[in-house]
Amino acid sequence: MKSLTGQAFCRILENNGWNLLRIHGSHHIYGKEDKDLRLSVPVHGNRPLKTGLLRHLLRLSGLSEGDV
């Protein structure tokens, strides 16, 4: 799986219809109008997201590894 930073993943979410609702510390909270689900993406500078967390966020958002 390709390594991504939190900022890069946020851009991918925004390009796929997710909206930034708020920022709480270093976590960006995203939501989508047709879903009650909220995604919390940690943005810690240029540090990459860990593989397990990235897979979890992809699964919750409905995206695949090909979309990244």
Backbone as XML, in Angstrom:
<?xml version="1.0"?>
<chain id="A" units="angstrom">
  <residue number="1" name="MET">
    <atom name="N" x="0.841" y="-1.173" z="0.000"/>
    <atom name="CA" x="0.000" y="0.000" z="0.000"/>
    <atom name="C" x="0.890" y="1.241" z="0.000"/>
  </residue>
  <residue number="2" name="LYS">
    <atom name="N" x="0.479" y="2.228" z="-0.754"/>
    <atom name="CA" x="1.206" y="3.480" z="-0.864"/>
    <atom name="C" x="1.102" y="4.277" z="0.439"/>
  </residue>
  <residue number="3" name="SER">
    <atom name="N" x="2.196" y="4.863" z="0.870"/>
    <atom name="CA" x="2.221" y="5.651" z="2.091"/>
    <atom name="C" x="1.696" y="7.062" z="1.810"/>
  </residue>
  <residue number="4" name="LEU">
    <atom name="N" x="0.812" y="7.551" z="2.675"/>
    <atom name="CA" x="0.230" y="8.881" z="2.517"/>
    <atom name="C" x="0.328" y="9.652" z="3.815"/>
  </residue>
  <residue number="5" name="THR">
    <atom name="N" x="0.493" y="10.957" z="3.708"/>
    <atom name="CA" x="0.410" y="11.811" z="4.887"/>
    <atom name="C" x="-1.061" y="12.129" z="5.147"/>
  </residue>
  <residue number="6" name="GLY">
    <atom name="N" x="-1.330" y="12.663" z="6.337"/>
    <atom name="CA" x="-2.693" y="13.058" z="6.666"/>
    <atom name="C" x="-3.210" y="14.138" z="5.727"/>
  </residue>
  <residue number="7" name="GLN">
    <atom name="N" x="-2.343" y="15.082" z="5.351"/>
    <atom name="CA" x="-2.754" y="16.160" z="4.438"/>
    <atom name="C" x="-3.125" y="15.615" z="3.070"/>
  </residue>
  <residue number="8" name="ALA">
    <atom name="N" x="-2.347" y="14.672" z="2.565"/>
    <atom name="CA" x="-2.631" y="14.087" z="1.258"/>
    <atom name="C" x="-3.944" y="13.318" z="1.296"/>
  </residue>
  <residue number="9" name="PHE">
    <atom name="N" x="-4.206" y="12.595" z="2.382"/>
    <atom name="CA" x="-5.453" y="11.857" z="2.491"/>
    <atom name="C" x="-6.639" y="12.813" z="2.587"/>
  </residue>
  <residue number="10" name="CYS">
    <atom name="N" x="-6.461" y="13.947" z="3.249"/>
    <atom name="CA" x="-7.525" y="14.953" z="3.327"/>
    <atom name="C" x="-7.883" y="15.474" z="1.934"/>
  </residue>
  <residue number="11" name="ARG">
    <atom name="N" x="-6.874" y="15.711" z="1.100"/>
    <atom name="CA" x="-7.139" y="16.163" z="-0.269"/>
    <atom name="C" x="-7.921" y="15.114" z="-1.052"/>
  </residue>
  <residue number="12" name="ILE">
    <atom name="N" x="-7.585" y="13.841" z="-0.868"/>
    <atom name="CA" x="-8.290" y="12.763" z="-1.561"/>
    <atom name="C" x="-9.747" y="12.721" z="-1.108"/>
  </residue>
  <residue number="13" name="LEU">
    <atom name="N" x="-9.976" y="12.860" z="0.198"/>
    <atom name="CA" x="-11.351" y="12.870" z="0.693"/>
    <atom name="C" x="-12.140" y="14.028" z="0.100"/>
  </residue>
  <residue number="14" name="GLU">
    <atom name="N" x="-11.547" y="15.225" z="0.078"/>
    <atom name="CA" x="-12.244" y="16.396" z="-0.453"/>
    <atom name="C" x="-12.553" y="16.236" z="-1.934"/>
  </residue>
  <residue number="15" name="ASN">
    <atom name="N" x="-11.661" y="15.587" z="-2.685"/>
    <atom name="CA" x="-11.910" y="15.360" z="-4.110"/>
    <atom name="C" x="-13.002" y="14.324" z="-4.350"/>
  </residue>
  <residue number="16" name="ASN">
    <atom name="N" x="-13.341" y="13.552" z="-3.317"/>
    <atom name="CA" x="-14.369" y="12.523" z="-3.448"/>
    <atom name="C" x="-15.652" y="12.891" z="-2.711"/>
  </residue>
  <residue number="17" name="GLY">
    <atom name="N" x="-15.879" y="14.162" z="-2.458"/>
    <atom name="CA" x="-17.154" y="14.627" z="-1.934"/>
    <atom name="C" x="-17.262" y="14.775" z="-0.430"/>
  </residue>
  <residue number="18" name="TRP">
    <atom name="N" x="-16.197" y="14.543" z="0.317"/>
    <atom name="CA" x="-16.225" y="14.715" z="1.765"/>
    <atom name="C" x="-15.954" y="16.181" z="2.099"/>
  </residue>
  <residue number="19" name="ASN">
    <atom name="N" x="-16.610" y="16.699" z="3.125"/>
    <atom name="CA" x="-16.473" y="18.091" z="3.529"/>
    <atom name="C" x="-15.794" y="18.186" z="4.895"/>
  </residue>
  <residue number="20" name="LEU">
    <atom name="N" x="-14.888" y="19.146" z="5.026"/>
    <atom name="CA" x="-14.238" y="19.403" z="6.305"/>
    <atom name="C" x="-15.257" y="20.085" z="7.214"/>
  </residue>
  <residue number="21" name="LEU">
    <atom name="N" x="-15.598" y="19.442" z="8.327"/>
    <atom name="CA" x="-16.585" y="19.988" z="9.257"/>
    <atom name="C" x="-15.935" y="20.859" z="10.318"/>
  </residue>
  <residue number="22" name="ARG">
    <atom name="N" x="-14.823" y="20.359" z="10.867"/>
    <atom name="CA" x="-14.130" y="21.123" z="11.905"/>
    <atom name="C" x="-12.732" y="20.548" z="12.083"/>
  </residue>
  <residue number="23" name="ILE">
    <atom name="N" x="-11.911" y="21.302" z="12.803"/>
    <atom name="CA" x="-10.568" y="20.842" z="13.155"/>
    <atom name="C" x="-10.476" y="20.891" z="14.665"/>
  </residue>
  <residue number="24" name="HIS">
    <atom name="N" x="-10.120" y="19.775" z="15.257"/>
    <atom name="CA" x="-9.976" y="19.695" z="16.707"/>
    <atom name="C" x="-8.544" y="19.288" z="17.004"/>
  </residue>
  <residue number="25" name="GLY">
    <atom name="N" x="-7.718" y="20.255" z="17.325"/>
    <atom name="CA" x="-6.299" y="19.986" z="17.537"/>
    <atom name="C" x="-5.644" y="19.638" z="16.210"/>
  </residue>
  <residue number="26" name="SER">
    <atom name="N" x="-5.053" y="18.461" z="16.129"/>
    <atom name="CA" x="-4.401" y="18.051" z="14.884"/>
    <atom name="C" x="-5.261" y="17.057" z="14.106"/>
  </residue>
  <residue number="27" name="HIS">
    <atom name="N" x="-6.541" y="16.915" z="14.482"/>
    <atom name="CA" x="-7.420" y="15.977" z="13.798"/>
    <atom name="C" x="-8.460" y="16.746" z="12.984"/>
  </residue>
  <residue number="28" name="HIS">
    <atom name="N" x="-8.543" y="16.404" z="11.724"/>
    <atom name="CA" x="-9.509" y="17.017" z="10.819"/>
    <atom name="C" x="-10.715" y="16.087" z="10.744"/>
  </residue>
  <residue number="29" name="ILE">
    <atom name="N" x="-11.900" y="16.628" z="10.991"/>
    <atom name="CA" x="-13.126" y="15.846" z="11.039"/>
    <atom name="C" x="-13.886" y="16.095" z="9.738"/>
  </residue>
  <residue number="30" name="TYR">
    <atom name="N" x="-14.158" y="15.001" z="9.007"/>
    <atom name="CA" x="-14.841" y="15.070" z="7.716"/>
    <atom name="C" x="-16.189" y="14.395" z="7.792"/>
  </residue>
  <residue number="31" name="GLY">
    <atom name="N" x="-17.128" y="14.909" z="7.015"/>
    <atom name="CA" x="-18.453" y="14.317" z="6.913"/>
    <atom name="C" x="-18.955" y="14.413" z="5.487"/>
  </residue>
  <residue number="32" name="LYS">
    <atom name="N" x="-19.994" y="13.648" z="5.212"/>
    <atom name="CA" x="-20.597" y="13.640" z="3.888"/>
    <atom name="C" x="-22.101" y="13.758" z="4.075"/>
  </residue>
  <residue number="33" name="GLU">
    <atom name="N" x="-22.757" y="14.504" z="3.209"/>
    <atom name="CA" x="-24.172" y="14.786" z="3.402"/>
    <atom name="C" x="-25.039" y="13.532" z="3.398"/>
  </residue>
  <residue number="34" name="ASP">
    <atom name="N" x="-24.718" y="12.552" z="2.564"/>
    <atom name="CA" x="-25.557" y="11.364" z="2.472"/>
    <atom name="C" x="-25.208" y="10.297" z="3.500"/>
  </residue>
  <residue number="35" name="LYS">
    <atom name="N" x="-24.238" y="10.565" z="4.379"/>
    <atom name="CA" x="-23.816" y="9.598" z="5.402"/>
    <atom name="C" x="-23.816" y="10.261" z="6.776"/>
  </residue>
  <residue number="36" name="ASP">
    <atom name="N" x="-24.146" y="9.485" z="7.799"/>
    <atom name="CA" x="-24.066" y="9.974" z="9.179"/>
    <atom name="C" x="-22.683" y="9.764" z="9.767"/>
  </residue>
  <residue number="37" name="LEU">
    <atom name="N" x="-21.807" y="9.184" z="8.997"/>
    <atom name="CA" x="-20.463" y="8.829" z="9.430"/>
    <atom name="C" x="-19.544" y="10.052" z="9.477"/>
  </residue>
  <residue number="38" name="ARG">
    <atom name="N" x="-18.675" y="10.087" z="10.467"/>
    <atom name="CA" x="-17.649" y="11.124" z="10.572"/>
    <atom name="C" x="-16.292" y="10.442" z="10.547"/>
  </residue>
  <residue number="39" name="LEU">
    <atom name="N" x="-15.353" y="11.018" z="9.803"/>
    <atom name="CA" x="-13.993" y="10.501" z="9.737"/>
    <atom name="C" x="-13.057" y="11.479" z="10.426"/>
  </residue>
  <residue number="40" name="SER">
    <atom name="N" x="-12.203" y="10.976" z="11.280"/>
    <atom name="CA" x="-11.205" y="11.788" z="11.964"/>
    <atom name="C" x="-9.836" y="11.428" z="11.397"/>
  </residue>
  <residue number="41" name="VAL">
    <atom name="N" x="-9.224" y="12.389" z="10.697"/>
    <atom name="CA" x="-7.937" y="12.159" z="10.047"/>
    <atom name="C" x="-6.863" y="12.923" z="10.813"/>
  </residue>
  <residue number="42" name="PRO">
    <atom name="N" x="-5.872" y="12.217" z="11.378"/>
    <atom name="CA" x="-4.793" y="12.910" z="12.069"/>
    <atom name="C" x="-3.830" y="13.554" z="11.072"/>
  </residue>
  <residue number="43" name="VAL">
    <atom name="N" x="-3.568" y="14.825" z="11.272"/>
    <atom name="CA" x="-2.630" y="15.553" z="10.407"/>
    <atom name="C" x="-1.488" y="16.022" z="11.305"/>
  </residue>
  <residue number="44" name="HIS">
    <atom name="N" x="-0.413" y="15.256" z="11.308"/>
    <atom name="CA" x="0.743" y="15.564" z="12.139"/>
    <atom name="C" x="1.926" y="15.908" z="11.237"/>
  </residue>
  <residue number="45" name="GLY">
    <atom name="N" x="1.915" y="17.090" z="10.681"/>
    <atom name="CA" x="3.001" y="17.525" z="9.809"/>
    <atom name="C" x="3.092" y="16.648" z="8.576"/>
  </residue>
  <residue number="46" name="ASN">
    <atom name="N" x="4.288" y="16.223" z="8.251"/>
    <atom name="CA" x="4.498" y="15.375" z="7.080"/>
    <atom name="C" x="4.663" y="13.901" z="7.448"/>
  </residue>
  <residue number="47" name="ARG">
    <atom name="N" x="4.229" y="13.521" z="8.632"/>
    <atom name="CA" x="4.338" y="12.117" z="9.037"/>
    <atom name="C" x="3.276" y="11.290" z="8.319"/>
  </residue>
  <residue number="48" name="PRO">
    <atom name="N" x="3.658" y="10.147" z="7.787"/>
    <atom name="CA" x="2.684" y="9.314" z="7.062"/>
    <atom name="C" x="1.716" y="8.627" z="8.025"/>
  </residue>
  <residue number="49" name="LEU">
    <atom name="N" x="0.530" y="8.343" z="7.513"/>
    <atom name="CA" x="-0.450" y="7.574" z="8.272"/>
    <atom name="C" x="0.017" y="6.127" z="8.333"/>
  </residue>
  <residue number="50" name="LYS">
    <atom name="N" x="-0.238" y="5.467" z="9.432"/>
    <atom name="CA" x="0.132" y="4.060" z="9.537"/>
    <atom name="C" x="-0.787" y="3.235" z="8.643"/>
  </residue>
  <residue number="51" name="THR">
    <atom name="N" x="-0.297" y="2.113" z="8.182"/>
    <atom name="CA" x="-0.994" y="1.303" z="7.191"/>
    <atom name="C" x="-2.369" y="0.853" z="7.677"/>
  </residue>
  <residue number="52" name="GLY">
    <atom name="N" x="-2.463" y="0.400" z="8.912"/>
    <atom name="CA" x="-3.742" y="-0.069" z="9.444"/>
    <atom name="C" x="-4.771" y="1.046" z="9.509"/>
  </residue>
  <residue number="53" name="LEU">
    <atom name="N" x="-4.352" y="2.217" z="9.945"/>
    <atom name="CA" x="-5.259" y="3.364" z="10.016"/>
    <atom name="C" x="-5.706" y="3.788" z="8.623"/>
  </residue>
  <residue number="54" name="LEU">
    <atom name="N" x="-4.785" y="3.806" z="7.676"/>
    <atom name="CA" x="-5.123" y="4.185" z="6.308"/>
    <atom name="C" x="-6.141" y="3.213" z="5.718"/>
  </residue>
  <residue number="55" name="ARG">
    <atom name="N" x="-5.941" y="1.915" z="5.926"/>
    <atom name="CA" x="-6.900" y="0.918" z="5.435"/>
    <atom name="C" x="-8.266" y="1.101" z="6.080"/>
  </residue>
  <residue number="56" name="HIS">
    <atom name="N" x="-8.268" y="1.384" z="7.373"/>
    <atom name="CA" x="-9.523" y="1.587" z="8.094"/>
    <atom name="C" x="-10.273" y="2.810" z="7.551"/>
  </residue>
  <residue number="57" name="LEU">
    <atom name="N" x="-9.558" y="3.913" z="7.360"/>
    <atom name="CA" x="-10.195" y="5.128" z="6.840"/>
    <atom name="C" x="-10.699" y="4.928" z="5.409"/>
  </residue>
  <residue number="58" name="LEU">
    <atom name="N" x="-9.935" y="4.191" z="4.595"/>
    <atom name="CA" x="-10.380" y="3.900" z="3.228"/>
    <atom name="C" x="-11.666" y="3.079" z="3.241"/>
  </residue>
  <residue number="59" name="ARG">
    <atom name="N" x="-11.710" y="2.064" z="4.105"/>
    <atom name="CA" x="-12.894" y="1.207" z="4.174"/>
    <atom name="C" x="-14.112" y="2.009" z="4.629"/>
  </residue>
  <residue number="60" name="LEU">
    <atom name="N" x="-13.946" y="2.851" z="5.649"/>
    <atom name="CA" x="-15.060" y="3.648" z="6.143"/>
    <atom name="C" x="-15.555" y="4.662" z="5.118"/>
  </residue>
  <residue number="61" name="SER">
    <atom name="N" x="-14.635" y="5.242" z="4.367"/>
    <atom name="CA" x="-15.004" y="6.279" z="3.406"/>
    <atom name="C" x="-15.571" y="5.713" z="2.117"/>
  </residue>
  <residue number="62" name="GLY">
    <atom name="N" x="-15.428" y="4.397" z="1.912"/>
    <atom name="CA" x="-15.939" y="3.792" z="0.691"/>
    <atom name="C" x="-14.977" y="3.899" z="-0.478"/>
  </residue>
  <residue number="63" name="LEU">
    <atom name="N" x="-13.736" y="4.268" z="-0.214"/>
    <atom name="CA" x="-12.728" y="4.379" z="-1.255"/>
    <atom name="C" x="-11.915" y="3.098" z="-1.318"/>
  </residue>
  <residue number="64" name="SER">
    <atom name="N" x="-11.240" y="2.896" z="-2.432"/>
    <atom name="CA" x="-10.374" y="1.727" z="-2.571"/>
    <atom name="C" x="-8.923" y="2.184" z="-2.696"/>
  </residue>
  <residue number="65" name="GLU">
    <atom name="N" x="-8.015" y="1.228" z="-2.679"/>
    <atom name="CA" x="-6.598" y="1.571" z="-2.824"/>
    <atom name="C" x="-6.331" y="2.165" z="-4.194"/>
  </residue>
  <residue number="66" name="GLY">
    <atom name="N" x="-7.134" y="1.846" z="-5.178"/>
    <atom name="CA" x="-6.976" y="2.418" z="-6.517"/>
    <atom name="C" x="-7.319" y="3.894" z="-6.564"/>
  </residue>
  <residue number="67" name="ASP">
    <atom name="N" x="-8.173" y="4.356" z="-5.653"/>
    <atom name="CA" x="-8.544" y="5.768" z="-5.606"/>
    <atom name="C" x="-7.429" y="6.627" z="-5.019"/>
  </residue>
  <residue number="68" name="VAL">
    <atom name="N" x="-6.513" y="5.982" z="-4.316"/>
    <atom name="CA" x="-5.404" y="6.696" z="-3.680"/>
    <atom name="C" x="-4.359" y="6.825" z="-4.696"/>
  </residue>
</chain>
